[in-house]
């Protein structure tokens, strides 16, 4: 069992990680608004017969940004798909084992994904890749969204691990089958 001082440190770390995840969510939300403005602008110009050349391209980039910048915030509110009906039928000791396995697998996946994104960004910087489109955006900027999203996902998963250390299987009990739609 963690001492009161250790528990206080863990709670502080969880709060800090929550704030980082929320910051990613705020940026993702702003990106959604920017996407809406871009599409609306293009629709208005198309309706008067003067479409833009760049709006479709920028819209795709903004959708990618929205998805990856919001990934940590989605994890923080337990918004990713998870099947828990077998876990929920098990006794607490088995739920604990399932949760540990799930958290470890999530963290390994997020770390592997982030490492792959890092290698991709590094490769694109090294070779100076640009998009073969009218804007010729450096690929590392777009691929960097994957990298940032991976880091945000790692931070959100780390927060979940810390919550698990503090609360055990109960940290995930309230977020399971009761939310089935």
N, C-alpha and C positions, 0 to 999 in steps of 0.2 A: 504494500500500500504506500502511496506517495505521501510524503510529509506535507504539512500545510504550506510550507514555503515552496516546495516543488510544485504543488497543485496551483499555487498562485502564479508561478512562472509559466506553467502550461496554459492556464487560462489567459494570461497576457499574450502568449504566442498564438493561441487560437483567435483571439480578438484581432491581432495584427494581421494574421492570414486572412481573416474575414474581410478586413478593410481592403486588402490588396485584391481579393476576389471581387469585391463590390466596385472597386475602381475599374477593373476590367469590364464589369457589367455596365457601368456608366458610359465608358468609351464605346461599348457595343451599342448601347441605346442611342448615343449621339450619331453613331454610324448609320443606324436605321433611319434616323431623321435626315441625314445627309443623302442617303439613298432615295428616300421619298422625294426630297427636293429635286434631286437630279432627274429622276424619272418624270416628275411633274413638269419640270422645265422642258424636257425633251418632248413630252406629249403636247404641251402648248405650242412649241415651235413646229412640231409635225402638223398640227391642226391648221397652222397658217401657211404650210408649205415650205418651211425652212428647217428641216431636221438637222440635228447636230451630228457630227462625225464621231464624237468622243463619248457620248452619254451611255451607249450600250456597254462599251469597254469599261468605263468607270463604274457602272452599276454592278458588273460582275466582280470587280475588285472589292467594291464595298460589301457585297454579299459574303465574299470570302473573309473579309475583315470582321464582319459582324459575327460570323460563325466561330472563328477562332479566338477573337478577343472576349467573347461571351462564354467560352467553354468553362473557365474557372468559376464564374458566377453561377452557371448552371449546376456545376458540381456542388457548389456551396449550399444551394437550396435543394439538393437531391433531385435535380430535374432530369438526370439521365435515366435511360431505360434500365430497369433492374427487375429480375424475376425472383421473388422471395417466398413463393408458396411452400416449397419444401423446407426452407430454413425456418419459416414461421411455425411449422408443425413440430419442430425439434425442441428438446429440452435446452435450457440455457447454456450448458457446457458445449453442446453441439453447435448452437447458434454462434457462440464465441469462436469456435473453430472455423465455421463458414465465414464469419466476418473477417477474421484474420487472413484467411486465404483470399477472400475477395479484395481486401485492402492491399495486400501484397501484390496480387495480380494487377490491380489498377495502377499501383505505383510503378511496377516494372514496365507495364505498357506505356505509361506516360513518360517515363525516363527514356525508354527505347525510341518512342516517337520524337521526343525532343532532341535526342542525340542525332537521329536521322535528319531532322529539320536543320540542325546545326551543320551537319555535313553538306546538305543541299545548299544552304545559304553560302557556306564557305566556298563550295565549288563554283557557284554562280558569280561570286565576287571575283574569284581567281580568274575565271574565263571572261568576265565582263558581259554575261548574257543579258539580253534585253528582249522584251516582248516583240514579236513580229507584227506589231500593230501600228496604227498611226501615232500613238503616243510614245512608243518605244520606252516603256517603263523598265528600269533595271529589275531583273528577276529577283534579285536578293531582297528588294523591298517587299515584294509580294510573298516570297517564301519566308521572309522574316515574320510575317503574320502567323505562320505555322509555328515558328520558334517561340514567339511570345505566347501564343495559345498553349503550347506545350508546357512552358514554364508556369503559366497560370494554373494549368491542370495539376502539375506537380505540387504546387503550393496548396491547392484545394484538397488534394489527396493527403498531403502532409497534415493539414488541419484535421481531416477525418481520422487519421491515425492518432493524433494527439487527443481528440475527443474520445476515441476508443480506449486509449490508455487511461483516461480519467473516469469514463463511465462504463466501460466494458460493452457487452452486447446491447445494453439498454440504450446506448447512443443511437443505435439503428432500429430498435424495436418500434419506436413511434413513427417511423417513416416507411413502413412496409405495406402489407396487404390492405390496410385500412384505406389506402389511397387508390385502389383499383377503380378504374373508370369503366 
